[in-house]
Every structure is written in structure tokens, then in C-alpha cells.
Amino acid sequence: MLTRAQMIDAIEGQYFAGMDRKDLAATLAPLAADCTFTLYPAGTHLKGRDEGIKDAFVSAFRDYETLWHGNFNWVVDEEAQRVAAWFDVRLVRPDGSAMEMNNGKFFHFRDGKLSRLDLYLSTSEPVVQEP
């Protein structure tokens, strides 16, 4: 069972930090092989760390020049191994146009790895394309 600090580190220090560096291996490292990732309101459902989720991040890293996630607010349930986060996002496209959001995301851990991600976007604009 992970502690509060370990769960936050897996999410912020590994997953989001990897995303912001556009480091695919670091982004995927805390995810379980059978992880699922659903994005709302679009309802995009990605299955498998090395399949749908990986493909979506490859696409996002290509589609955005820079990614930034920060100003995290955490709600952690150690016993249930679940975390809720509210955070700011800034995505910059290669043409210099930017998208700023304030998103909510729910994280479920199983055996020390992220097994389910549910992202609630503050925009209806597609952020990730379903492979």
C-alpha cells in the first residue's frame, strides 16, 4: 500500500513531470499495463498503457510544443488508494496558440501502479485523439 506522499509523487513527480518534459517512458512508468484512461466530456476511452494510452501521448507530444501542469490541489484516500486532483494546464501548439484549462482528475492505484485515470476537462475542445 502506498502512502499519501508516494501516491502524489507517482502522479506529480513522475506522471505529470514526465508529460511536461514530453518523456514518454517517464509518463507511462507509474501506469499498470492494463490501465484505463477516460476523458470527459468527450467520453474518449483509452485502454492499455502500451496501446491506447501510449498512442494518445505520442500524439499529444507531437501536437503540442509545450505542456505544463501545476497548481495542484489534492484529496487523498490512502486506505482506498485513490487520489483526486484539481490543477491548471497550459498546452501550446506549434503555431504558438495556447489552451489553458483547470481540470480535475481521479487516480486509482492497484498494487502500487495507476490502474484507472478519469480526467474531467474544463473544455469541450478535443485534447487527445482516440487511436
C-alpha positions in Angstrom: 0.0 0.0 0.0 1.3 3.4 -1.0 1.4 6.3 1.4 -0.1 9.7 0.6 3.4 11.1 -0.3 4.2 8.1 -2.6 0.9 8.4 -4.5 1.4 12.2 -5.0 5.0 11.6 -6.1 3.8 8.9 -8.6 1.3 11.4 -10.1 3.0 14.7 -9.9 6.7 13.8 -9.7 6.6 11.0 -12.3 3.4 11.1 -14.5 2.9 14.8 -14.9 6.6 15.7 -14.7 7.2 13.2 -17.5 4.4 14.7 -19.5 5.7 18.2 -19.1 9.2 17.0 -20.3 7.5 15.1 -23.2 9.2 12.0 -21.8 7.0 9.1 -22.8 8.8 6.4 -20.7 8.5 8.5 -17.5 4.9 9.4 -18.2 3.9 5.8 -18.6 6.1 4.4 -15.8 3.6 4.7 -13.0 0.8 3.1 -15.0 -0.3 -0.5 -14.8 -0.1 -2.5 -18.1 -3.9 -2.8 -18.1 -4.6 0.8 -17.1 -7.7 2.6 -18.5 -8.0 6.3 -19.1 -11.3 8.1 -19.8 -11.5 11.8 -20.8 -14.7 13.7 -20.2 -16.8 15.4 -21.6 -15.7 13.7 -24.9 -16.0 10.2 -23.4 -12.7 9.2 -25.0 -11.8 5.8 -23.5 -8.2 4.6 -23.8 -7.2 1.0 -22.9 -3.8 -0.3 -22.0 -0.6 1.5 -21.1 1.3 0.2 -24.1 -1.6 0.5 -26.6 -4.2 3.2 -26.5 -2.7 5.4 -23.7 0.7 5.3 -25.2 -0.6 6.2 -28.7 -2.6 9.1 -27.2 0.6 10.5 -25.5 2.7 10.1 -28.7 0.0 12.1 -30.5 -0.2 14.8 -27.7 3.6 15.2 -27.6 3.5 15.7 -31.4 0.5 18.1 -31.3 1.7 20.4 -28.5 5.0 22.2 -28.5 4.9 22.5 -24.7 2.8 21.1 -21.9 2.5 22.4 -18.3 0.6 21.1 -15.4 0.7 22.8 -12.0 -1.0 24.5 -9.0 -2.2 21.1 -7.8 -4.8 20.6 -5.1 -5.0 17.1 -3.7 -7.6 14.9 -1.9 -6.0 11.6 -1.0 -7.7 8.4 0.4 -4.8 6.2 1.4 -7.0 3.3 2.5 -8.8 3.2 -0.8 -5.6 4.0 -2.7 -7.4 6.8 -4.6 -6.4 10.4 -5.3 -8.4 13.3 -6.7 -6.5 16.3 -8.1 -7.6 19.8 -9.3 -4.9 21.5 -11.4 -4.1 24.1 -14.1 -2.9 23.1 -17.6 -1.3 25.1 -20.4 -0.9 23.5 -23.8 0.9 25.4 -26.5 0.6 24.3 -30.1 3.5 24.6 -32.7 1.8 27.7 -34.1 2.1 29.4 -30.7 -1.6 29.3 -29.9 -2.4 28.1 -26.4 -5.1 26.3 -24.5 -5.5 26.9 -20.8 -7.6 24.7 -18.6 -8.5 24.0 -15.0 -9.0 20.2 -14.9 -10.0 17.6 -12.3 -8.6 14.1 -12.4 -9.2 10.9 -10.4 -6.5 8.4 -10.0 -6.9 4.8 -8.8 -3.9 2.7 -7.6 -3.7 -1.1 -7.6 -0.6 -2.9 -6.4 1.4 0.4 -6.4 0.5 1.3 -10.0 -2.1 3.6 -11.5 -4.9 1.3 -12.8 -7.5 3.9 -13.8 -7.5 7.5 -14.7 -10.6 9.7 -15.2 -9.9 13.2 -16.5 -12.6 15.9 -16.4 -11.6 18.7 -18.8 -12.7 22.3 -18.5 -13.0 22.5 -22.2 -15.0 20.6 -24.8 -12.2 21.0 -27.3 -10.6 17.7 -28.1 -7.2 17.5 -26.3 -6.3 13.9 -27.1 -7.4 11.9 -30.2 -8.6 8.4 -29.6 -6.4 6.0 -31.6 
